[in-house]
Amino acid sequence: MTLDDVRAAIDRIDDQIVALLAQRQQQVHAAARFKQDDAAVEAPARRRALMARLNDRAVEEGVDLEVVTATWTAMVDAFIALERRDVHARQQPE
């Protein structure tokens, strides 16, 4: 196996991750329809539960916890911003 082989494998994994992010985004848009304000979007208890569950999964899968925490923190922050935009857009008069 060469470095190019490893990079090609990483690229294939990245493509799968992007496809999964698209699916997650669809669900975030769906969830936004149930929420009325920023507090509901931020949902700190849900975030804590999500991070705890993902930390458990990381341990099961042997993934570095710092990688999981940093990755999901950035991802959740980005999706919260997207969901907040959905909620605010829905509240604007047409």
PDB file of N, CA, C and O in Angstrom:
ATOM      1  N   MET A   1       0.852  -1.178   0.000  1.00  0.00           N
ATOM      2  CA  MET A   1       0.000   0.000   0.000  1.00  0.00           C
ATOM      3  C   MET A   1       0.895   1.237   0.000  1.00  0.00           C
ATOM      4  O   MET A   1       1.896   1.300   0.715  1.00  0.00           O
ATOM      5  N   THR A   2       0.517   2.206  -0.808  1.00  0.00           N
ATOM      6  CA  THR A   2       1.288   3.437  -0.918  1.00  0.00           C
ATOM      7  C   THR A   2       0.525   4.586  -0.269  1.00  0.00           C
ATOM      8  O   THR A   2      -0.641   4.441   0.099  1.00  0.00           O
ATOM      9  N   LEU A   3       1.188   5.718  -0.135  1.00  0.00           N
ATOM     10  CA  LEU A   3       0.526   6.912   0.380  1.00  0.00           C
ATOM     11  C   LEU A   3      -0.638   7.311  -0.527  1.00  0.00           C
ATOM     12  O   LEU A   3      -1.690   7.730  -0.046  1.00  0.00           O
ATOM     13  N   ASP A   4      -0.446   7.182  -1.829  1.00  0.00           N
ATOM     14  CA  ASP A   4      -1.541   7.487  -2.759  1.00  0.00           C
ATOM     15  C   ASP A   4      -2.744   6.575  -2.533  1.00  0.00           C
ATOM     16  O   ASP A   4      -3.887   7.021  -2.634  1.00  0.00           O
ATOM     17  N   ASP A   5      -2.495   5.306  -2.228  1.00  0.00           N
ATOM     18  CA  ASP A   5      -3.583   4.374  -1.922  1.00  0.00           C
ATOM     19  C   ASP A   5      -4.331   4.810  -0.662  1.00  0.00           C
ATOM     20  O   ASP A   5      -5.561   4.795  -0.620  1.00  0.00           O
ATOM     21  N   VAL A   6      -3.579   5.192   0.349  1.00  0.00           N
ATOM     22  CA  VAL A   6      -4.194   5.647   1.606  1.00  0.00           C
ATOM     23  C   VAL A   6      -5.018   6.901   1.357  1.00  0.00           C
ATOM     24  O   VAL A   6      -6.142   7.021   1.845  1.00  0.00           O
ATOM     25  N   ARG A   7      -4.457   7.833   0.598  1.00  0.00           N
ATOM     26  CA  ARG A   7      -5.187   9.068   0.309  1.00  0.00           C
ATOM     27  C   ARG A   7      -6.453   8.792  -0.495  1.00  0.00           C
ATOM     28  O   ARG A   7      -7.481   9.431  -0.268  1.00  0.00           O
ATOM     29  N   ALA A   8      -6.389   7.862  -1.417  1.00  0.00           N
ATOM     30  CA  ALA A   8      -7.575   7.495  -2.198  1.00  0.00           C
ATOM     31  C   ALA A   8      -8.648   6.886  -1.285  1.00  0.00           C
ATOM     32  O   ALA A   8      -9.838   7.156  -1.448  1.00  0.00           O
ATOM     33  N   ALA A   9      -8.221   6.080  -0.344  1.00  0.00           N
ATOM     34  CA  ALA A   9      -9.176   5.492   0.612  1.00  0.00           C
ATOM     35  C   ALA A   9      -9.803   6.585   1.473  1.00  0.00           C
ATOM     36  O   ALA A   9     -11.006   6.558   1.733  1.00  0.00           O
ATOM     37  N   ILE A  10      -8.998   7.539   1.911  1.00  0.00           N
ATOM     38  CA  ILE A  10      -9.523   8.663   2.696  1.00  0.00           C
ATOM     39  C   ILE A  10     -10.512   9.467   1.868  1.00  0.00           C
ATOM     40  O   ILE A  10     -11.554   9.878   2.378  1.00  0.00           O
ATOM     41  N   ASP A  11     -10.203   9.697   0.603  1.00  0.00           N
ATOM     42  CA  ASP A  11     -11.123  10.430  -0.276  1.00  0.00           C
ATOM     43  C   ASP A  11     -12.463   9.705  -0.409  1.00  0.00           C
ATOM     44  O   ASP A  11     -13.517  10.342  -0.404  1.00  0.00           O
ATOM     45  N   ARG A  12     -12.427   8.393  -0.525  1.00  0.00           N
ATOM     46  CA  ARG A  12     -13.679   7.623  -0.616  1.00  0.00           C
ATOM     47  C   ARG A  12     -14.485   7.760   0.678  1.00  0.00           C
ATOM     48  O   ARG A  12     -15.706   7.914   0.643  1.00  0.00           O
ATOM     49  N   ILE A  13     -13.801   7.703   1.802  1.00  0.00           N
ATOM     50  CA  ILE A  13     -14.482   7.869   3.093  1.00  0.00           C
ATOM     51  C   ILE A  13     -15.072   9.271   3.190  1.00  0.00           C
ATOM     52  O   ILE A  13     -16.210   9.434   3.632  1.00  0.00           O
ATOM     53  N   ASP A  14     -14.308  10.287   2.780  1.00  0.00           N
ATOM     54  CA  ASP A  14     -14.809  11.663   2.812  1.00  0.00           C
ATOM     55  C   ASP A  14     -16.062  11.815   1.959  1.00  0.00           C
ATOM     56  O   ASP A  14     -16.993  12.518   2.349  1.00  0.00           O
ATOM     57  N   ASP A  15     -16.093  11.166   0.805  1.00  0.00           N
ATOM     58  CA  ASP A  15     -17.286  11.215  -0.040  1.00  0.00           C
ATOM     59  C   ASP A  15     -18.490  10.628   0.687  1.00  0.00           C
ATOM     60  O   ASP A  15     -19.595  11.161   0.589  1.00  0.00           O
ATOM     61  N   GLN A  16     -18.285   9.534   1.414  1.00  0.00           N
ATOM     62  CA  GLN A  16     -19.370   8.921   2.187  1.00  0.00           C
ATOM     63  C   GLN A  16     -19.824   9.859   3.308  1.00  0.00           C
ATOM     64  O   GLN A  16     -21.019   9.974   3.582  1.00  0.00           O
ATOM     65  N   ILE A  17     -18.878  10.519   3.944  1.00  0.00           N
ATOM     66  CA  ILE A  17     -19.218  11.445   5.026  1.00  0.00           C
ATOM     67  C   ILE A  17     -20.058  12.598   4.493  1.00  0.00           C
ATOM     68  O   ILE A  17     -21.033  12.995   5.131  1.00  0.00           O
ATOM     69  N   VAL A  18     -19.696  13.145   3.330  1.00  0.00           N
ATOM     70  CA  VAL A  18     -20.477  14.234   2.741  1.00  0.00           C
ATOM     71  C   VAL A  18     -21.900  13.769   2.436  1.00  0.00           C
ATOM     72  O   VAL A  18     -22.857  14.505   2.676  1.00  0.00           O
ATOM     73  N   ALA A  19     -22.041  12.574   1.919  1.00  0.00           N
ATOM     74  CA  ALA A  19     -23.383  12.036   1.648  1.00  0.00           C
ATOM     75  C   ALA A  19     -24.182  11.902   2.943  1.00  0.00           C
ATOM     76  O   ALA A  19     -25.377  12.197   2.970  1.00  0.00           O
ATOM     77  N   LEU A  20     -23.535  11.465   3.999  1.00  0.00           N
ATOM     78  CA  LEU A  20     -24.214  11.354   5.297  1.00  0.00           C
ATOM     79  C   LEU A  20     -24.564  12.727   5.858  1.00  0.00           C
ATOM     80  O   LEU A  20     -25.614  12.892   6.480  1.00  0.00           O
ATOM     81  N   LEU A  21     -23.697  13.709   5.645  1.00  0.00           N
ATOM     82  CA  LEU A  21     -24.005  15.071   6.086  1.00  0.00           C
ATOM     83  C   LEU A  21     -25.234  15.608   5.352  1.00  0.00           C
ATOM     84  O   LEU A  21     -26.042  16.328   5.939  1.00  0.00           O
ATOM     85  N   ALA A  22     -25.375  15.266   4.092  1.00  0.00           N
ATOM     86  CA  ALA A  22     -26.562  15.683   3.347  1.00  0.00           C
ATOM     87  C   ALA A  22     -27.823  15.083   3.965  1.00  0.00           C
ATOM     88  O   ALA A  22     -28.843  15.762   4.080  1.00  0.00           O
ATOM     89  N   GLN A  23     -27.754  13.818   4.361  1.00  0.00           N
ATOM     90  CA  GLN A  23     -28.896  13.176   5.023  1.00  0.00           C
ATOM     91  C   GLN A  23     -29.177  13.839   6.368  1.00  0.00           C
ATOM     92  O   GLN A  23     -30.332  14.069   6.725  1.00  0.00           O
ATOM     93  N   ARG A  24     -28.117  14.141   7.108  1.00  0.00           N
ATOM     94  CA  ARG A  24     -28.295  14.788   8.410  1.00  0.00           C
ATOM     95  C   ARG A  24     -28.919  16.170   8.224  1.00  0.00           C
ATOM     96  O   ARG A  24     -29.791  16.571   8.995  1.00  0.00           O
ATOM     97  N   GLN A  25     -28.471  16.894   7.201  1.00  0.00           N
ATOM     98  CA  GLN A  25     -29.016  18.220   6.939  1.00  0.00           C
ATOM     99  C   GLN A  25     -30.518  18.147   6.664  1.00  0.00           C
ATOM    100  O   GLN A  25     -31.271  18.997   7.138  1.00  0.00           O
ATOM    101  N   GLN A  26     -30.959  17.148   5.908  1.00  0.00           N
ATOM    102  CA  GLN A  26     -32.393  16.985   5.646  1.00  0.00           C
ATOM    103  C   GLN A  26     -33.162  16.838   6.967  1.00  0.00           C
ATOM    104  O   GLN A  26     -34.242  17.406   7.127  1.00  0.00           O
ATOM    105  N   GLN A  27     -32.605  16.083   7.895  1.00  0.00           N
ATOM    106  CA  GLN A  27     -33.267  15.879   9.176  1.00  0.00           C
ATOM    107  C   GLN A  27     -33.258  17.152  10.018  1.00  0.00           C
ATOM    108  O   GLN A  27     -34.215  17.427  10.742  1.00  0.00           O
ATOM    109  N   VAL A  28     -32.190  17.921   9.924  1.00  0.00           N
ATOM    110  CA  VAL A  28     -32.118  19.203  10.642  1.00  0.00           C
ATOM    111  C   VAL A  28     -33.204  20.146  10.120  1.00  0.00           C
ATOM    112  O   VAL A  28     -33.888  20.804  10.904  1.00  0.00           O
ATOM    113  N   HIS A  29     -33.358  20.207   8.802  1.00  0.00           N
ATOM    114  CA  HIS A  29     -34.429  21.039   8.235  1.00  0.00           C
ATOM    115  C   HIS A  29     -35.793  20.557   8.736  1.00  0.00           C
ATOM    116  O   HIS A  29     -36.655  21.374   9.059  1.00  0.00           O
ATOM    117  N   ALA A  30     -35.991  19.251   8.802  1.00  0.00           N
ATOM    118  CA  ALA A  30     -37.255  18.698   9.297  1.00  0.00           C
ATOM    119  C   ALA A  30     -37.468  19.062  10.758  1.00  0.00           C
ATOM    120  O   ALA A  30     -38.576  19.432  11.146  1.00  0.00           O
ATOM    121  N   ALA A  31     -36.427  18.963  11.571  1.00  0.00           N
ATOM    122  CA  ALA A  31     -36.538  19.295  12.995  1.00  0.00           C
ATOM    123  C   ALA A  31     -36.866  20.766  13.190  1.00  0.00           C
ATOM    124  O   ALA A  31     -37.609  21.119  14.105  1.00  0.00           O
ATOM    125  N   ALA A  32     -36.326  21.619  12.346  1.00  0.00           N
ATOM    126  CA  ALA A  32     -36.559  23.061  12.479  1.00  0.00           C
ATOM    127  C   ALA A  32     -38.037  23.406  12.390  1.00  0.00           C
ATOM    128  O   ALA A  32     -38.490  24.382  12.989  1.00  0.00           O
ATOM    129  N   ARG A  33     -38.782  22.613  11.647  1.00  0.00           N
ATOM    130  CA  ARG A  33     -40.222  22.882  11.504  1.00  0.00           C
ATOM    131  C   ARG A  33     -40.978  22.731  12.823  1.00  0.00           C
ATOM    132  O   ARG A  33     -42.082  23.255  12.969  1.00  0.00           O
ATOM    133  N   PHE A  34     -40.384  22.014  13.787  1.00  0.00           N
ATOM    134  CA  PHE A  34     -41.033  21.802  15.078  1.00  0.00           C
ATOM    135  C   PHE A  34     -40.627  22.845  16.117  1.00  0.00           C
ATOM    136  O   PHE A  34     -41.155  22.845  17.229  1.00  0.00           O
ATOM    137  N   LYS A  35     -39.703  23.727  15.769  1.00  0.00           N
ATOM    138  CA  LYS A  35     -39.122  24.635  16.753  1.00  0.00           C
ATOM    139  C   LYS A  35     -39.547  26.070  16.487  1.00  0.00           C
ATOM    140  O   LYS A  35     -39.690  26.499  15.342  1.00  0.00           O
ATOM    141  N   GLN A  36     -39.746  26.804  17.588  1.00  0.00           N
ATOM    142  CA  GLN A  36     -40.274  28.158  17.477  1.00  0.00           C
ATOM    143  C   GLN A  36     -39.261  29.250  17.803  1.00  0.00           C
ATOM    144  O   GLN A  36     -39.476  30.412  17.458  1.00  0.00           O
ATOM    145  N   ASP A  37     -38.152  28.889  18.468  1.00  0.00           N
ATOM    146  CA  ASP A  37     -37.216  29.937  18.886  1.00  0.00           C
ATOM    147  C   ASP A  37     -35.800  29.372  19.029  1.00  0.00           C
ATOM    148  O   ASP A  37     -35.573  28.169  18.899  1.00  0.00           O
ATOM    149  N   ASP A  38     -34.854  30.284  19.301  1.00  0.00           N
ATOM    150  CA  ASP A  38     -33.453  29.897  19.411  1.00  0.00           C
ATOM    151  C   ASP A  38     -33.207  28.905  20.550  1.00  0.00           C
ATOM    152  O   ASP A  38     -32.363  28.018  20.426  1.00  0.00           O
ATOM    153  N   ALA A  39     -33.928  29.048  21.643  1.00  0.00           N
ATOM    154  CA  ALA A  39     -33.731  28.130  22.773  1.00  0.00           C
ATOM    155  C   ALA A  39     -34.069  26.696  22.363  1.00  0.00           C
ATOM    156  O   ALA A  39     -33.370  25.753  22.732  1.00  0.00           O
ATOM    157  N   ALA A  40     -35.133  26.548  21.607  1.00  0.00           N
ATOM    158  CA  ALA A  40     -35.509  25.207  21.140  1.00  0.00           C
ATOM    159  C   ALA A  40     -34.483  24.672  20.150  1.00  0.00           C
ATOM    160  O   ALA A  40     -34.202  23.473  20.127  1.00  0.00           O
ATOM    161  N   VAL A  41     -33.930  25.551  19.340  1.00  0.00           N
ATOM    162  CA  VAL A  41     -32.917  25.133  18.373  1.00  0.00           C
ATOM    163  C   VAL A  41     -31.652  24.689  19.101  1.00  0.00           C
ATOM    164  O   VAL A  41     -31.082  23.648  18.774  1.00  0.00           O
ATOM    165  N   GLU A  42     -31.214  25.457  20.071  1.00  0.00           N
ATOM    166  CA  GLU A  42     -29.953  25.149  20.761  1.00  0.00           C
ATOM    167  C   GLU A  42     -30.051  23.879  21.601  1.00  0.00           C
ATOM    168  O   GLU A  42     -29.086  23.119  21.672  1.00  0.00           O
ATOM    169  N   ALA A  43     -31.171  23.637  22.226  1.00  0.00           N
ATOM    170  CA  ALA A  43     -31.458  22.400  22.958  1.00  0.00           C
ATOM    171  C   ALA A  43     -30.237  21.845  23.701  1.00  0.00           C
ATOM    172  O   ALA A  43     -29.732  20.781  23.340  1.00  0.00           O
ATOM    173  N   PRO A  44     -29.760  22.546  24.727  1.00  0.00           N
ATOM    174  CA  PRO A  44     -28.532  22.116  25.410  1.00  0.00           C
ATOM    175  C   PRO A  44     -28.606  20.716  26.021  1.00  0.00           C
ATOM    176  O   PRO A  44     -27.602  20.004  26.043  1.00  0.00           O
ATOM    177  N   ALA A  45     -29.759  20.318  26.510  1.00  0.00           N
ATOM    178  CA  ALA A  45     -29.873  18.967  27.083  1.00  0.00           C
ATOM    179  C   ALA A  45     -29.704  17.914  25.982  1.00  0.00           C
ATOM    180  O   ALA A  45     -29.043  16.897  26.190  1.00  0.00           O
ATOM    181  N   ARG A  46     -30.293  18.155  24.830  1.00  0.00           N
ATOM    182  CA  ARG A  46     -30.137  17.239  23.688  1.00  0.00           C
ATOM    183  C   ARG A  46     -28.674  17.165  23.266  1.00  0.00           C
ATOM    184  O   ARG A  46     -28.158  16.089  22.962  1.00  0.00           O
ATOM    185  N   ARG A  47     -28.016  18.320  23.250  1.00  0.00           N
ATOM    186  CA  ARG A  47     -26.603  18.346  22.850  1.00  0.00           C
ATOM    187  C   ARG A  47     -25.749  17.542  23.831  1.00  0.00           C
ATOM    188  O   ARG A  47     -24.885  16.771  23.413  1.00  0.00           O
ATOM    189  N   ARG A  48     -25.983  17.717  25.123  1.00  0.00           N
ATOM    190  CA  ARG A  48     -25.223  16.959  26.120  1.00  0.00           C
ATOM    191  C   ARG A  48     -25.441  15.462  25.953  1.00  0.00           C
ATOM    192  O   ARG A  48     -24.493  14.680  26.017  1.00  0.00           O
ATOM    193  N   ALA A  49     -26.697  15.063  25.737  1.00  0.00           N
ATOM    194  CA  ALA A  49     -27.008  13.642  25.550  1.00  0.00           C
ATOM    195  C   ALA A  49     -26.349  13.105  24.278  1.00  0.00           C
ATOM    196  O   ALA A  49     -25.818  11.994  24.271  1.00  0.00           O
ATOM    197  N   LEU A  50     -26.386  13.885  23.216  1.00  0.00           N
ATOM    198  CA  LEU A  50     -25.750  13.487  21.961  1.00  0.00           C
ATOM    199  C   LEU A  50     -24.252  13.269  22.160  1.00  0.00           C
ATOM    200  O   LEU A  50     -23.704  12.250  21.740  1.00  0.00           O
ATOM    201  N   MET A  51     -23.599  14.228  22.798  1.00  0.00           N
ATOM    202  CA  MET A  51     -22.156  14.124  22.988  1.00  0.00           C
ATOM    203  C   MET A  51     -21.801  12.940  23.889  1.00  0.00           C
ATOM    204  O   MET A  51     -20.805  12.260  23.645  1.00  0.00           O
ATOM    205  N   ALA A  52     -22.590  12.689  24.908  1.00  0.00           N
ATOM    206  CA  ALA A  52     -22.334  11.540  25.783  1.00  0.00           C
ATOM    207  C   ALA A  52     -22.481  10.236  24.997  1.00  0.00           C
ATOM    208  O   ALA A  52     -21.653   9.333  25.119  1.00  0.00           O
ATOM    209  N   ARG A  53     -23.538  10.147  24.192  1.00  0.00           N
ATOM    210  CA  ARG A  53     -23.753   8.945  23.381  1.00  0.00           C
ATOM    211  C   ARG A  53     -22.614   8.746  22.385  1.00  0.00           C
ATOM    212  O   ARG A  53     -22.132   7.629  22.198  1.00  0.00           O
ATOM    213  N   LEU A  54     -22.191   9.827  21.752  1.00  0.00           N
ATOM    214  CA  LEU A  54     -21.113   9.728  20.774  1.00  0.00           C
ATOM    215  C   LEU A  54     -19.774   9.393  21.428  1.00  0.00           C
ATOM    216  O   LEU A  54     -18.955   8.685  20.842  1.00  0.00           O
ATOM    217  N   ASN A  55     -19.553   9.894  22.622  1.00  0.00           N
ATOM    218  CA  ASN A  55     -18.328   9.518  23.336  1.00  0.00           C
ATOM    219  C   ASN A  55     -18.321   8.019  23.623  1.00  0.00           C
ATOM    220  O   ASN A  55     -17.293   7.357  23.484  1.00  0.00           O
ATOM    221  N   ASP A  56     -19.470   7.494  24.022  1.00  0.00           N
ATOM    222  CA  ASP A  56     -19.562   6.042  24.241  1.00  0.00           C
ATOM    223  C   ASP A  56     -19.277   5.284  22.949  1.00  0.00           C
ATOM    224  O   ASP A  56     -18.547   4.292  22.956  1.00  0.00           O
ATOM    225  N   ARG A  57     -19.853   5.750  21.840  1.00  0.00           N
ATOM    226  CA  ARG A  57     -19.619   5.095  20.540  1.00  0.00           C
ATOM    227  C   ARG A  57     -18.149   5.188  20.146  1.00  0.00           C
ATOM    228  O   ARG A  57     -17.582   4.238  19.607  1.00  0.00           O
ATOM    229  N   ALA A  58     -17.535   6.337  20.416  1.00  0.00           N
ATOM    230  CA  ALA A  58     -16.120   6.509  20.081  1.00  0.00           C
ATOM    231  C   ALA A  58     -15.270   5.487  20.823  1.00  0.00           C
ATOM    232  O   ALA A  58     -14.359   4.892  20.248  1.00  0.00           O
ATOM    233  N   VAL A  59     -15.571   5.287  22.100  1.00  0.00           N
ATOM    234  CA  VAL A  59     -14.833   4.297  22.886  1.00  0.00           C
ATOM    235  C   VAL A  59     -15.037   2.906  22.289  1.00  0.00           C
ATOM    236  O   VAL A  59     -14.082   2.144  22.141  1.00  0.00           O
ATOM    237  N   GLU A  60     -16.291   2.576  21.944  1.00  0.00           N
ATOM    238  CA  GLU A  60     -16.587   1.267  21.344  1.00  0.00           C
ATOM    239  C   GLU A  60     -15.833   1.059  20.029  1.00  0.00           C
ATOM    240  O   GLU A  60     -15.368  -0.043  19.739  1.00  0.00           O
ATOM    241  N   GLU A  61     -15.720   2.124  19.241  1.00  0.00           N
ATOM    242  CA  GLU A  61     -15.094   2.025  17.917  1.00  0.00           C
ATOM    243  C   GLU A  61     -13.585   2.277  17.942  1.00  0.00           C
ATOM    244  O   GLU A  61     -12.905   2.087  16.933  1.00  0.00           O
ATOM    245  N   GLY A  62     -13.063   2.704  19.095  1.00  0.00           N
ATOM    246  CA  GLY A  62     -11.635   2.987  19.189  1.00  0.00           C
ATOM    247  C   GLY A  62     -11.225   4.294  18.535  1.00  0.00           C
ATOM    248  O   GLY A  62     -10.093   4.434  18.070  1.00  0.00           O
ATOM    249  N   VAL A  63     -12.141   5.250  18.497  1.00  0.00           N
ATOM    250  CA  VAL A  63     -11.854   6.559  17.909  1.00  0.00           C
ATOM    251  C   VAL A  63     -11.415   7.501  19.022  1.00  0.00           C
ATOM    252  O   VAL A  63     -11.988   7.507  20.111  1.00  0.00           O
ATOM    253  N   ASP A  64     -10.403   8.287  18.735  1.00  0.00           N
ATOM    254  CA  ASP A  64      -9.893   9.257  19.693  1.00  0.00           C
ATOM    255  C   ASP A  64     -11.014  10.206  20.128  1.00  0.00           C
ATOM    256  O   ASP A  64     -11.684  10.802  19.285  1.00  0.00           O
ATOM    257  N   LEU A  65     -11.217  10.346  21.436  1.00  0.00           N
ATOM    258  CA  LEU A  65     -12.305  11.184  21.958  1.00  0.00           C
ATOM    259  C   LEU A  65     -12.150  12.648  21.573  1.00  0.00           C
ATOM    260  O   LEU A  65     -13.148  13.329  21.333  1.00  0.00           O
ATOM    261  N   GLU A  66     -10.924  13.143  21.510  1.00  0.00           N
ATOM    262  CA  GLU A  66     -10.724  14.539  21.111  1.00  0.00           C
ATOM    263  C   GLU A  66     -11.168  14.770  19.674  1.00  0.00           C
ATOM    264  O   GLU A  66     -11.705  15.829  19.351  1.00  0.00           O
ATOM    265  N   VAL A  67     -10.946  13.785  18.812  1.00  0.00           N
ATOM    266  CA  VAL A  67     -11.384  13.906  17.421  1.00  0.00           C
ATOM    267  C   VAL A  67     -12.909  13.940  17.366  1.00  0.00           C
ATOM    268  O   VAL A  67     -13.488  14.779  16.676  1.00  0.00           O
ATOM    269  N   VAL A  68     -13.551  13.040  18.084  1.00  0.00           N
ATOM    270  CA  VAL A  68     -15.015  13.006  18.090  1.00  0.00           C
ATOM    271  C   VAL A  68     -15.576  14.302  18.660  1.00  0.00           C
ATOM    272  O   VAL A  68     -16.491  14.889  18.082  1.00  0.00           O
ATOM    273  N   THR A  69     -15.042  14.749  19.776  1.00  0.00           N
ATOM    274  CA  THR A  69     -15.541  15.976  20.403  1.00  0.00           C
ATOM    275  C   THR A  69     -15.359  17.171  19.481  1.00  0.00           C
ATOM    276  O   THR A  69     -16.296  17.945  19.284  1.00  0.00           O
ATOM    277  N   ALA A  70     -14.173  17.334  18.913  1.00  0.00           N
ATOM    278  CA  ALA A  70     -13.923  18.477  18.031  1.00  0.00           C
ATOM    279  C   ALA A  70     -14.783  18.417  16.775  1.00  0.00           C
ATOM    280  O   ALA A  70     -15.321  19.434  16.337  1.00  0.00           O
ATOM    281  N   THR A  71     -14.912  17.228  16.198  1.00  0.00           N
ATOM    282  CA  THR A  71     -15.679  17.073  14.965  1.00  0.00           C
ATOM    283  C   THR A  71     -17.149  17.371  15.202  1.00  0.00           C
ATOM    284  O   THR A  71     -17.756  18.154  14.471  1.00  0.00           O
ATOM    285  N   TRP A  72     -17.720  16.747  16.225  1.00  0.00           N
ATOM    286  CA  TRP A  72     -19.155  16.945  16.461  1.00  0.00           C
ATOM    287  C   TRP A  72     -19.458  18.324  17.013  1.00  0.00           C
ATOM    288  O   TRP A  72     -20.532  18.860  16.739  1.00  0.00           O
ATOM    289  N   THR A  73     -18.572  18.908  17.764  1.00  0.00           N
ATOM    290  CA  THR A  73     -18.799  20.277  18.232  1.00  0.00           C
ATOM    291  C   THR A  73     -18.910  21.211  17.037  1.00  0.00           C
ATOM    292  O   THR A  73     -19.837  22.018  16.963  1.00  0.00           O
ATOM    293  N   ALA A  74     -17.975  21.108  16.105  1.00  0.00           N
ATOM    294  CA  ALA A  74     -18.024  21.954  14.909  1.00  0.00           C
ATOM    295  C   ALA A  74     -19.260  21.658  14.075  1.00  0.00           C
ATOM    296  O   ALA A  74     -19.925  22.577  13.598  1.00  0.00           O
ATOM    297  N   MET A  75     -19.572  20.375  13.897  1.00  0.00           N
ATOM    298  CA  MET A  75     -20.713  19.999  13.076  1.00  0.00           C
ATOM    299  C   MET A  75     -22.026  20.457  13.709  1.00  0.00           C
ATOM    300  O   MET A  75     -22.878  21.026  13.027  1.00  0.00           O
ATOM    301  N   VAL A  76     -22.190  20.217  14.991  1.00  0.00           N
ATOM    302  CA  VAL A  76     -23.425  20.607  15.664  1.00  0.00           C
ATOM    303  C   VAL A  76     -23.573  22.127  15.647  1.00  0.00           C
ATOM    304  O   VAL A  76     -24.668  22.639  15.414  1.00  0.00           O
ATOM    305  N   ASP A  77     -22.491  22.844  15.889  1.00  0.00           N
ATOM    306  CA  ASP A  77     -22.560  24.312  15.826  1.00  0.00           C
ATOM    307  C   ASP A  77     -23.020  24.774  14.448  1.00  0.00           C
ATOM    308  O   ASP A  77     -23.859  25.669  14.345  1.00  0.00           O
ATOM    309  N   ALA A  78     -22.485  24.179  13.396  1.00  0.00           N
ATOM    310  CA  ALA A  78     -22.866  24.558  12.031  1.00  0.00           C
ATOM    311  C   ALA A  78     -24.327  24.216  11.750  1.00  0.00           C
ATOM    312  O   ALA A  78     -25.040  25.007  11.132  1.00  0.00           O
ATOM    313  N   PHE A  79     -24.774  23.058  12.193  1.00  0.00           N
ATOM    314  CA  PHE A  79     -26.166  22.677  11.956  1.00  0.00           C
ATOM    315  C   PHE A  79     -27.127  23.497  12.814  1.00  0.00           C
ATOM    316  O   PHE A  79     -28.250  23.766  12.387  1.00  0.00           O
ATOM    317  N   ILE A  80     -26.712  23.897  14.007  1.00  0.00           N
ATOM    318  CA  ILE A  80     -27.552  24.788  14.820  1.00  0.00           C
ATOM    319  C   ILE A  80     -27.725  26.123  14.098  1.00  0.00           C
ATOM    320  O   ILE A  80     -28.826  26.673  14.062  1.00  0.00           O
ATOM    321  N   ALA A  81     -26.649  26.640  13.528  1.00  0.00           N
ATOM    322  CA  ALA A  81     -26.745  27.894  12.776  1.00  0.00           C
ATOM    323  C   ALA A  81     -27.701  27.741  11.591  1.00  0.00           C
ATOM    324  O   ALA A  81     -28.500  28.639  11.323  1.00  0.00           O
ATOM    325  N   LEU A  82     -27.628  26.630  10.890  1.00  0.00           N
ATOM    326  CA  LEU A  82     -28.525  26.362   9.767  1.00  0.00           C
ATOM    327  C   LEU A  82     -29.978  26.266  10.241  1.00  0.00           C
ATOM    328  O   LEU A  82     -30.884  26.841   9.638  1.00  0.00           O
ATOM    329  N   GLU A  83     -30.173  25.538  11.317  1.00  0.00           N
ATOM    330  CA  GLU A  83     -31.528  25.367  11.850  1.00  0.00           C
ATOM    331  C   GLU A  83     -32.085  26.698  12.338  1.00  0.00           C
ATOM    332  O   GLU A  83     -33.266  26.987  12.142  1.00  0.00           O
ATOM    333  N   ARG A  84     -31.248  27.505  12.967  1.00  0.00           N
ATOM    334  CA  ARG A  84     -31.670  28.825  13.432  1.00  0.00           C
ATOM    335  C   ARG A  84     -32.122  29.675  12.237  1.00  0.00           C
ATOM    336  O   ARG A  84     -33.124  30.386  12.323  1.00  0.00           O
ATOM    337  N   ARG A  85     -31.382  29.599  11.128  1.00  0.00           N
ATOM    338  CA  ARG A  85     -31.781  30.356   9.932  1.00  0.00           C
ATOM    339  C   ARG A  85     -33.145  29.879   9.431  1.00  0.00           C
ATOM    340  O   ARG A  85     -33.976  30.693   9.029  1.00  0.00           O
ATOM    341  N   ASP A  86     -33.377  28.569   9.455  1.00  0.00           N
ATOM    342  CA  ASP A  86     -34.680  28.037   9.044  1.00  0.00           C
ATOM    343  C   ASP A  86     -35.800  28.599   9.920  1.00  0.00           C
ATOM    344  O   ASP A  86     -36.822  29.061   9.413  1.00  0.00           O
ATOM    345  N   VAL A  87     -35.598  28.556  11.226  1.00  0.00           N
ATOM    346  CA  VAL A  87     -36.618  29.019  12.166  1.00  0.00           C
ATOM    347  C   VAL A  87     -36.877  30.512  11.951  1.00  0.00           C
ATOM    348  O   VAL A  87     -38.029  30.940  11.888  1.00  0.00           O
ATOM    349  N   HIS A  88     -35.815  31.296  11.840  1.00  0.00           N
ATOM    350  CA  HIS A  88     -35.985  32.746  11.650  1.00  0.00           C
ATOM    351  C   HIS A  88     -36.659  33.053  10.325  1.00  0.00           C
ATOM    352  O   HIS A  88     -37.500  33.949  10.256  1.00  0.00           O
ATOM    353  N   ALA A  89     -36.308  32.330   9.277  1.00  0.00           N
ATOM    354  CA  ALA A  89     -36.913  32.554   7.961  1.00  0.00           C
ATOM    355  C   ALA A  89     -38.407  32.254   8.009  1.00  0.00           C
ATOM    356  O   ALA A  89     -39.206  32.957   7.390  1.00  0.00           O
ATOM    357  N   ARG A  90     -38.778  31.226   8.734  1.00  0.00           N
ATOM    358  CA  ARG A  90     -40.188  30.855   8.841  1.00  0.00           C
ATOM    359  C   ARG A  90     -40.970  31.915   9.596  1.00  0.00           C
ATOM    360  O   ARG A  90     -42.168  32.080   9.366  1.00  0.00           O
ATOM    361  N   GLN A  91     -40.314  32.630  10.490  1.00  0.00           N
ATOM    362  CA  GLN A  91     -40.985  33.633  11.310  1.00  0.00           C
ATOM    363  C   GLN A  91     -41.129  34.985  10.598  1.00  0.00           C
ATOM    364  O   GLN A  91     -41.875  35.854  11.050  1.00  0.00           O
ATOM    365  N   GLN A  92     -40.415  35.153   9.490  1.00  0.00           N
ATOM    366  CA  GLN A  92     -40.494  36.414   8.753  1.00  0.00           C
ATOM    367  C   GLN A  92     -41.798  36.491   7.962  1.00  0.00           C
ATOM    368  O   GLN A  92     -42.217  35.518   7.335  1.00  0.00           O
ATOM    369  N   PRO A  93     -42.435  37.666   8.002  1.00  0.00           N
ATOM    370  CA  PRO A  93     -43.657  37.807   7.189  1.00  0.00           C
ATOM    371  C   PRO A  93     -43.299  37.754   5.701  1.00  0.00           C
ATOM    372  O   PRO A  93     -42.248  38.226   5.268  1.00  0.00           O
ATOM    373  N   GLU A  94     -44.204  37.170   4.954  1.00  0.00           N
ATOM    374  CA  GLU A  94     -43.952  37.029   3.501  1.00  0.00           C
ATOM    375  C   GLU A  94     -44.372  38.230   2.732  1.00  0.00           C
ATOM    376  O   GLU A  94     -44.226  38.263   1.510  1.00  0.00           O
TER     377      GLU A  94
END
